[in-house]
Amino acid sequence: MKPLPEAYEAYLAKLKPNEADALRPVFQESVAEGDHGVLIRGAGSQHIQALVDERVPFGQIHEGYIWD
């Protein structure tokens, strides 16, 4: 398995362990594909979601919503 970029590791380190465990597979998917970064929706709430998003450059994280 490829290592996570530093930005991904730093983001996950700021989360509670159970939140980091829930989101880590999305960060790993981003690394496995190597094309796109991670969009975080609902940060700071109980409904946080992470997804690989083609509008976010690989190795970067965007919190919030991206409107086309």
Beta strands, then each sheet from edge to edge (+ up, - down):
strand 1: 36-41
strand 2: 49-57
strand 3: 61-63
sheet 1: 2+ 1- 3-
end
